Amino acid sequence: MKKPSWSIGLTILFVFTTAAAWAQAPTGVPVFEFDKAKSSIGFNVKASVAIAGKFDKWDATMKFTSTDVSTGVLDIKAQAASVDTGSGMKDGKLKSKDFFDVQNNPYITFHSTKVVQTGPNTFDIPGTFTIRGVSKPETLSLTVSGIGTGEGEVKGILAFDRKDYGMNSGIPFIKIADRVEVEVDLFGKRVSGPPMSLKK
């Protein structure tokens, strides 16, 4: 098997998972942990004034029921109010009811429905994406590095149209695009269990 960056990575989506989450994993399946200090979940949108940031508070898990990567289930949960663009004005606008509506919808989440290997180190992860209380099917596309080494990095992008989720307003004096890219960048390692079974 060939050994194969954005953040989710390594023996494949070992990515988002904490030791506690894996503590109850079935015997004989890969168990991964990710390093939050080396990982991040952020976003980017084209605008007349750059709008990009990250979420300071988030959790993610990737669980498997066998060594077959297609059995993986990915869950990501970010606290919307932890948004950090480096600008108090932008953060305040994004937290408002026009965008994230954090008072009524405190979490932004993604729950995968399957894992599809599209190349030696690339994967599509269809799932349900929820923001400001609206849920729709979206796909997270990933590139994985370090496959076969026991540790690595997974990088991915989930792109969506903000107006599909009711974010129709703008920001004063800033022209912003409709397309938003959620950026997942995680680093982790396999702490127990066998390596993943991947297509060559």
Buried (B, 14 or more C-beta within 10 A) or exposed (E): EEBBBBBBBBBBBBBBBBEEBBEEBEEEBBBBBBEBEEBBBBBBBBBEEBBBBBBEEBBBBBBBEBBEBBBBBBBBBBBBBBBBBEBEEBBEBBBBEBBBBBEEBEBBBBBBEEBEBEEBBBBBBBBEBBBBEEEEEBBBBBBBBBBBBBBBBBBBBBBBEBEBBBBEBEBEEBEBEEEBBBBBBBBBBBBEBEBBBBEE
